[in-house]
Amino acid sequence: METLALHDFHEGMGARFTRVNGADVVSGYGDVLREHAALRTSAAMIDLGFRSRLCLTGSDRARFLHGQVTNEVSALRPGEGCYAALITAKGRMQSDLNIYCLQEELLLDFEPGLTAAVSERLEKYIIADDVQIVDMAPHYGLLSVQGPRAGAIVTGLGLMAEQPVKPFNFVKITETTWGELYLMNHSRVGTSGFDLFIPTAALGAIAEKLLVTAKSIGAVFCGWEAFETARIEAGIPRFASDMDESNIPLETGLENGAISFNKGCYIGQEVISRIRTYGQVTKALRGLRLDNNWKSIPIKGDKLFHGEKEVGYITSAVFSSTLNSNIALGYVRKEVNQVGNELTLRNAEREGQARIVELPFKSD
């Protein structure tokens, strides 16, 4: 397991660590409720350096990747990006991707532990294309600022004249001391948010500067526990948790931002088009509000029933201090997955009610 480049920096702030897909991740700094509150009401920084990062270079990179993923790539201009899925010829997901068009490269940002799998999948289809795949994780780190006041923290860095306004747009910052940095407009928990891709040698200095700026507005560094709570509250699915190789994108809700139904051919397009045109998915991801019988948090795979018929299962669950209840994301069969329906959540130890609610989760 590779440790975070800033492991010692976080340890100095009292961080506890965990693993996500085998990667070293900050779990929290001792006050998860404070970290979560900052994400919702102010801002919080999180070290996402454990995520996978690849660059595609070569003159055919845009045309090639356009034929591999579900969203538009060939129309992207430098400073623009998109969200997409990488799927098999049978329409099954292999990864979701944040894609950014740099001047000479395409940058891919995705879940940890998938670098080899994504690289192998792409290389499989490189025949006579001028495309090279480079692992950028050793060279660039990723610090993210999320929350309603994320923009104020970014401004406090004093590195750029303006911030990218549109989602997935970005600006390049050339700094004599730190090198080339990239600031992406990317909301990861349903509010405002920015990602900073930073040369590894400059990570410590930028992290220190972020910390100073954050303290002036009551923001903090947060860990995975608070970040995941905010993500689930926002109803945002995560690959390897709420979607995996058994899913097609149309089940997960990704059609709202990760799929272009007007683009040219790509691997798996026929399956997606056929399902959209002639039928519906048999199940879909839904938000679930659990009753008080569930004192403990459900685990992935716990079953959902309608009457005595099994109709779904849990993928992610968490206690929401905002809602003062356990909430979950899970798949529910199409015949019973309408908002307002009451289901039974059951495992070997207990059962309780789970009501389907709109996403993102809202207070009653």
DOVO-470173 format. One record per residue (C-alpha): residue in three letters; x, y, z. Coordinates in steps of 0.05 Angstrom, whole numbers, plus 5000, padded with zeros to 4 digits. Example, Ala and Ser with C-alpha at 12.3 -4.5 7.8 and 13.67 -1.06 7.14 Angstrom:
BEGIN
ala524649105156ser527349795143
END
This chain:
BEGIN
met500050005000glu502750684980thr502151215034leu499551915021ala505052405001leu502452855057his501852285108asp506552635158phe502853305149his496252985167glu499152575224gly501753225253met494553475256gly492352855294ala489552465234arg487151755238phe487951345175thr483950815139arg484150465071val479750555010asn480750034955gly487449894987ala489650624987asp492051025047val486651535066val485452015124ser479351765162gly478652385205tyr482052875253gly478252715317asp471853115308val467752825251leu461553235268arg465653875262glu468653655197his461853465169ala458854125192ala464354505157leu462854145091arg455554355096thr455955055123ser462955325110ala468354935074ala473154355085met479454115050ile480653375037asp486853035011leu484652614951gly491752434932phe489851694939arg485551734876ser487951474809arg490551964757leu492451804685cys494452244627leu493252074554thr498152394506gly499252344430ser495752654371asp490052154370arg488352204444ala481752584438arg478952164381phe481151524415leu478151684484his471751944451gly470751244424gln471850934493val467351314541thr459951504546asn460652264542glu463252774492val470852834490ser472653044419ala468853714427leu472653904491arg477354494487pro483154644534gly480254874600glu474054434593gly472253754621cys466653264631tyr464252664672ala463751994637ala463351244646leu467950714617ile463850104600thr464749424567ala461849214501lys456048914541gly454749584574arg457549414643met461449934681gln468949894690ser469950584721asp467151284723leu471951834701asn472952574709ile476152794643tyr479853444633cys482553714567leu489454014579gln493454344524glu497453724506glu494153174548leu487552894572leu487452804647leu483252244677asp481452254751phe478051644781glu477351184841pro483550894875gly486050204860leu483750214787thr489850474751ala491949804724ala484949594704val483350244668ser490150264634glu489449544610arg482449674584leu484650284544glu491049954518lys486849374492tyr483749844440ile490050234420ile491749924353ala495150414306asp493151024347asp498251544369val496251494443gln500651394504ile498151274575val502051574633asp500851464707met500852174737ala499551984810pro507051994828his507852684797tyr501453054818gly497453054882leu490153254890leu487453704945ser479953864943val476254444975gln468854314984gly463054705015pro459155355006arg465255785020ala470255374979gly471155964933ala473556404990ile479055915008val481355864935thr481456624931gly485556654995leu491056254961gly492456864918leu494556444859met489456614805ala485757234780glu479256864770gln475956194785pro472855724734val465255824738lys462355244699pro462754524726phe468854144700asn471954784672phe478854944698val484655424697lys492055304693ile496455684741thr503955744728glu507655934791thr515256024790thr516255664856trp511055114852gly510554974777glu504154854739leu497754774780tyr490754644756leu484354894790met478054504770asn470954704786his468454044814ser462953964866arg463953284900val458753344956gly453053744924thr455354454942ser460854884914gly467554544904phe474354594872asp479954094859leu487254294859phe492053854820ile498854034849pro505953804832thr508153314886ala513953754908ala509254334922leu503853944960gly506454105030ala507054855017ile500054894986ala497054485042glu500054955094lys497455555056leu490455255052leu490555125126val492255845142thr486856105095ala481755615122lys482555825194ser480656535176ile473656315156gly472555735203ala474155185153val477954555169phe481253945138cys476453365137gly477252615130trp473852055092glu468451935144ala465552635141phe466552675066glu462752025054thr457052255098ala456352895058arg456852504992ile451252025012glu446952595037ala447852914968gly445752264935ile452052204893pro453851484876arg461051254882phe464250714838ala466250094878ser460950264929asp454450434894met456250194825asp460949664799glu462049174742ser455048884752asn451649544735ile449949894671pro450250664676leu442750754666glu441450394732thr445850874771gly443051544750leu449251734710glu445051884648asn443852574678gly451052794670ala455652244644ile452252004580ser451452354513phe445852044472asn447852444411lys455252274403gly458351794355cys459951064367tyr463450834430ile464650164464gly458049934494gln453750454459glu449149954426val447049664493ile445750344523ser441750584462arg437649944459ile435649974532arg433850714527thr429850614463tyr426249964475gly425949834549gln427450034620val432549814670thr430049294719lys432749664779ala435150364797leu439150704851arg434651044903gly435351444968leu432651095031arg430751405098leu430950885153asp426450845214asn428950835286asn429150075290trp435850125255lys440150365312ser446350095276ile448350285206pro446349765153ile451949445113lys452649365038gly448348795013asp442948825067lys436448635032leu430249045017phe423348725014his416448934990gly411848475029glu415547815027lys418647934960glu425948134956val426348764914gly433249074927tyr439349174969ile443549705004thr449949974974ser452050555020ala449350755089val451151265142phe448351625202ser446652335182ser447252835239thr443653335195leu437552895189asn438552545256ser437351865224asn440651315185ile440251405110ala442350965053leu443150894978gly440850244947tyr438049914886val430549774882arg426749404828lys422949864780glu415949614799val416649874870asn421950424867gln417451034866val418751594916gly414451504979asn414150744977glu415550385042leu420049785041thr422549305094leu430049285107arg432048625136asn438248245157ala439747665203glu439148105266arg433348585255glu428448905207gly425549595199gln422250065150ala425950415094arg422250975057ile424351164987val425851914984glu428052424933leu435452564925pro439052944951phe436552785021lys432753365054ser430653505126asp423253365140
END
